Amino acid sequence: MPPYVVAAVVLCSCSYVSDRIQSRGLFVAANSALAGVGYVLVLTVLDNNHVRYFAVFCITSGTYTTIGVVIAWCASLSDNSA
């Protein structure tokens, strides 16, 4: 449960800030990098469960936020084209 709570907070804050500054690419790149770091940690650190648990936070926060911001980006693109 804690990784999902952190992911929800990160998603809401990144979505709010990206909407206010009207820039989504930087947030998509940063959160994708965060998720990538988490996946690298899970695959490379095999003996330290604390690091692996931190990696789960990185993975959930990065992937959920990237998906949410991309969906919002696509929705705003379709609204502007009409």
Wavefront OBJ file of the C-alpha trace (Angstrom):
o trace
v 0.000 0.000 0.000
v 2.685 2.628 0.805
v 4.188 2.613 -2.719
v 0.760 3.319 -4.182
v 0.104 6.181 -1.764
v 3.420 7.782 -2.695
v 2.672 7.202 -6.386
v -0.714 8.892 -6.031
v 0.858 11.938 -4.351
v 3.566 12.156 -7.015
v 0.975 11.758 -9.786
v -1.279 14.486 -8.425
v 1.554 16.925 -7.797
v 3.229 16.373 -11.171
v -0.091 16.595 -12.988
v -0.952 19.843 -11.230
v 2.441 21.462 -11.861
v 2.656 20.298 -15.479
v -0.811 21.701 -16.133
v 0.071 25.041 -14.536
v 3.272 25.519 -16.540
v 1.835 23.868 -19.689
v 4.881 21.640 -20.116
v 4.482 17.880 -20.013
v 7.540 16.564 -21.821
v 9.934 17.308 -18.984
v 7.668 15.536 -16.499
v 7.298 12.502 -18.740
v 11.068 12.274 -19.178
v 11.833 12.767 -15.482
v 9.286 10.226 -14.300
v 10.337 7.711 -16.930
v 13.911 8.099 -15.695
v 12.700 7.586 -12.111
v 10.971 4.360 -13.128
v 14.077 3.288 -15.044
v 16.238 3.792 -11.970
v 13.818 1.654 -10.001
v 13.935 -1.156 -12.544
v 17.737 -1.045 -12.650
v 17.878 -1.247 -8.858
v 15.505 -4.218 -8.761
v 17.543 -6.069 -11.359
v 20.999 -5.297 -9.973
v 20.616 -5.249 -6.182
v 19.724 -8.758 -5.121
v 20.766 -8.916 -1.477
v 19.476 -5.667 0.073
v 15.726 -5.682 0.607
v 15.672 -2.036 1.735
v 17.069 -0.885 -1.610
v 14.687 -3.144 -3.471
v 11.735 -1.740 -1.511
v 12.879 1.793 -2.375
v 13.038 0.651 -6.007
v 9.370 -0.351 -5.822
v 8.537 3.226 -4.791
v 10.523 4.534 -7.772
v 8.849 2.130 -10.174
v 5.275 2.800 -9.058
v 5.756 6.568 -8.827
v 7.509 6.802 -12.177
v 5.235 4.564 -14.223
v 1.920 5.794 -12.814
v 2.910 9.414 -13.233
v 4.219 8.923 -16.762
v 1.024 7.181 -17.830
v -1.195 9.812 -16.198
v 0.655 12.775 -17.680
v 0.694 11.220 -21.159
v -3.059 10.574 -21.002
v -3.662 14.177 -19.916
v -1.355 15.371 -22.694
v -3.310 13.430 -25.321
v -6.599 14.712 -23.951
v -5.421 18.318 -24.124
v -4.195 17.815 -27.680
v -7.581 16.527 -28.799
v -9.356 19.459 -27.080
v -7.193 22.010 -28.885
v -7.708 20.504 -32.327
v -11.482 20.985 -32.315
l 1 2 3 4 5 6 7 8 9 10 11 12 13 14 15 16 17 18 19 20 21 22 23 24 25 26 27 28 29 30 31 32 33 34 35 36 37 38 39 40 41 42 43 44 45 46 47 48 49 50 51 52 53 54 55 56 57 58 59 60 61 62 63 64 65 66 67 68 69 70 71 72 73 74 75 76 77 78 79 80 81 82
